Amino acid sequence: MKTRIHNFSAGPGVLPEPVLEQACQDLWSHGDHGIGIAECSHRGKQFDEVIAAAKERIARLLTLDDDQAVLFLHGGARTQFYQLPMNFLRGGRRATYLDTGAWSAYAIADAKIYGTVDVPFSSKANRYDRVPEPGEWGELPEGTTYLHYTANNTIAGTEFHYVPEVPDGVWLASDMSSNFLSRPLDGSRFGFIYAGAQKNIGPAGTTVVIVRKSLLPRANVDGLPKMLQYAVQVEKDSMLNTPTTFSIYMIERVTAWLEENGGLEAIERRNVAQADRLYGIIDASDFWKGMSKPGSRSRMNVTFTTGDADLDATFVKQASAAGLSGLKGHRSVGGLRASIYNAQTDAAVDALCDFMREFERTHG
Ligand SMILES: *Cc1c(COP(=O)(O)O)cnc(C)c1O
């Protein structure tokens, strides 16, 4: 097998090596079925076991309750930006959104197509350098259906380190695309969670959607195609049409890898340790500048800069030549970004730390 370089891509991102090795075999012939995992019917026992196990593992990891359904849908996290308000806001309802990054802003724009959207907090004027303090957004407007927030802001490199409180009668909705299953979380506090698989738990193709079944009767499904009705997707167990079978298989294997390696507590320790090492280097000298406020720093996407766009470009180029790939910041914010999702190896973080120190020594 050809060697792999150190990959800091923001998404699709790194996957666990043992899972990739097994997937190579299972693509050829899955278990003792004699049929590759991408070649079997989604209606047969072979795939049934895979999707059932994927749902069970996610429910167990997030301590979901019996009222919460786990779905695997198409169209990326971005489809949820409109599918959620299409179901729950049409007919003159309102929702509250916290604007903490480019993805929040896209979600807000789509929600406005269907209902009234209140945005009581935005860090946009400061280049999205932080998330709010708990409760900083104040009282929620009368009649709010749900409070939506982006748990990790992939582009700006900020993250909520707490779960917002909501008053009785309002439910919590969150885009967890880029920190899904990266830390212990009581999933039963949520009405709605969604996450595109390709940042932290699998290849592109699937969006994990967790919806509270008791909310479904409140959805306005008048004129909605069946594919876009959550109630239908729950009833059909994500199989109204052909689901993204290979991506779901990979999610099952990645969640098995998480459970076999100590679950969310263990992965959190590893994620914190890796993030601390990178932020430690950034904080230890004036050469590096972190791009997000310390209390809001993401453990998944570390954004930093030398403060000089040309020097940042030199860093990206030399890092790439040294086998460290994917370190260029998002074009909307510039700078540098190291994505250190669950599967990021300590060896890759070691190599990046060494490279940063050497770069500072030679360019500082
Ligand atoms: C990448 C990302 C998205 C978009 O995901 P797609 O699956 O490409 O639609 C949405 N939200 C967040 C937080 C992301 O990181």
The ligand as a Gaussian input file, in Angstrom:
#p B3LYP/6-31G(d) Opt

LIG

0 1
 C      -19.329000      21.347000       6.343000
 C      -20.414000      21.920000       7.156000
 C      -21.723000      22.074000       6.639000
 C      -22.081000      21.704000       5.226000
 O      -22.123000      20.335000       5.100000
 P      -22.561000      19.621000       3.736000
 O      -22.705000      18.202000       4.178000
 O      -21.462000      19.859000       2.748000
 O      -23.845000      20.209000       3.291000
 C      -22.692000      22.575000       7.473000
 N      -22.414000      22.931000       8.737000
 C      -21.177000      22.805000       9.261000
 C      -20.928000      23.215000      10.682000
 C      -20.146000      22.301000       8.488000
 O      -18.908000      22.176000       8.998000

